[in-house]
Amino acid sequence: MVTFPQTAPPSSHGSSPGGTRGGSDARTASLEASPPRLPRDRHGNPIDLPAARSALDPLDARERLRWAQETFAGHFAVTTSFGIQSAVMLHMVSELARTGVGPTIPVLWVDTGYLPPETYRYAEDLRQRLHLDLHVFQADLSPARMEALHGRLWETGDAEDMRIYNRLRKVEPLDRGMDRLEVHCWASGVRAHQTDHRSAMQCLDPVRERWSLRPLLSWSRRDVYYYMQEHDLPQHPLFEQGYSTVGDWHTSAPDDGTTSGRATRFGGLQQECGIHLPGLMGEGI
């Protein structure tokens, strides 16, 4: 099943209808002024973070997903970009659904409107193949409207413009989607070796007033490759063209022998789009 929002509601994170650059100031100020209001488990008990991490550390990726599914029953989701490694965790989600362990896990995807055609086709292939409960979220601003009001932000070479672009097209739509689905904990496929920020992550962290789970955090590229081989999962079409990571068409590039991995993204201005940073684009908590 694919669920698209029928209308674009006003942003719950303070952005104006025009997507002005100061749109999230109020929420950022609120985050900085008070501690995070982190959700509790299914029984209403607060999450003991050190104890949860100790329990999760020895578990494999599937068991970590099952832990979150049981702990946050009905309030757990998985996010995906339908990127190079996305099939791995999506397959694990599909297997949990197939075995009937707990409620179906929603899969959240932010469609920026700037993804390569190959990504859209790959997403549809995986959706059908794995029978995903897919929910698609998009920015309030269409690509054309954003460009008319703010220009082609990714072309300026200004790191702040890239931050604004990622906030408008990625972070805010995802947070609105998680608000709508009442997500208390979300899992992503980030891995420790991908960026400096990710190398400091733990298997469970608070991120923007929710719990963020990283089932694949310790996995290597070899682990990903062998899992996909074992389960006969299709590669992203751009993998064969030398891409080791892929996002929007205008800020993704194949490895060229001198630049590889996340260094090929965002025009080299940054490693993270902001989705995995603790506050809005790294601000606040």
Rosetta blueprint (number, residue, H / E / L):
1 M L
2 V E
3 T E
4 F L
5 P L
6 Q L
7 T L
8 A L
9 P L
10 P L
11 S L
12 S L
13 H L
14 G L
15 S L
16 S L
17 P L
18 G L
19 G L
20 T L
21 R L
22 G L
23 G L
24 S L
25 D H
26 A H
27 R H
28 T H
29 A H
30 S H
31 L H
32 E H
33 A H
34 S L
35 P L
36 P L
37 R L
38 L L
39 P L
40 R L
41 D L
42 R L
43 H L
44 G L
45 N L
46 P L
47 I L
48 D L
49 L H
50 P H
51 A H
52 A H
53 R H
54 S H
55 A H
56 L H
57 D L
58 P L
59 L L
60 D L
61 A H
62 R H
63 E H
64 R H
65 L H
66 R H
67 W H
68 A H
69 Q H
70 E H
71 T H
72 F L
73 A L
74 G L
75 H L
76 F E
77 A E
78 V E
79 T E
80 T E
81 S L
82 F L
83 G L
84 I L
85 Q L
86 S H
87 A H
88 V H
89 M H
90 L H
91 H H
92 M H
93 V H
94 S H
95 E H
96 L H
97 A H
98 R H
99 T H
100 G L
101 V L
102 G L
103 P L
104 T L
105 I L
106 P L
107 V E
108 L E
109 W E
110 V E
111 D L
112 T L
113 G L
114 Y L
115 L L
116 P L
117 P H
118 E H
119 T H
120 Y H
121 R H
122 Y H
123 A H
124 E H
125 D H
126 L H
127 R H
128 Q H
129 R H
130 L H
131 H L
132 L L
133 D L
134 L E
135 H E
136 V E
137 F E
138 Q L
139 A L
140 D L
141 L L
142 S L
143 P H
144 A H
145 R H
146 M H
147 E H
148 A H
149 L H
150 H H
151 G L
152 R L
153 L H
154 W H
155 E H
156 T L
157 G L
158 D L
159 A H
160 E H
161 D H
162 M H
163 R H
164 I H
165 Y H
166 N H
167 R H
168 L H
169 R H
170 K H
171 V H
172 E H
173 P H
174 L H
175 D H
176 R H
177 G H
178 M H
179 D H
180 R H
181 L L
182 E L
183 V L
184 H L
185 C E
186 W E
187 A E
188 S L
189 G L
190 V L
191 R L
192 A L
193 H L
194 Q L
195 T L
196 D H
197 H H
198 R H
199 S H
200 A L
201 M L
202 Q L
203 C L
204 L E
205 D E
206 P E
207 V E
208 R L
209 E L
210 R E
211 W E
212 S E
213 L E
214 R L
215 P L
216 L L
217 L L
218 S L
219 W L
220 S L
221 R H
222 R H
223 D H
224 V H
225 Y H
226 Y H
227 Y H
228 M H
229 Q H
230 E H
231 H L
232 D L
233 L L
234 P L
235 Q L
236 H L
237 P H
238 L H
239 F H
240 E H
241 Q H
242 G L
243 Y L
244 S L
245 T L
246 V L
247 G L
248 D L
249 W H
250 H H
251 T H
252 S L
253 A L
254 P L
255 D L
256 D L
257 G L
258 T L
259 T L
260 S L
261 G H
262 R H
263 A H
264 T H
265 R L
266 F H
267 G H
268 G H
269 L L
270 Q L
271 Q L
272 E L
273 C L
274 G L
275 I L
276 H L
277 L L
278 P L
279 G L
280 L H
281 M H
282 G H
283 E L
284 G L
285 I L
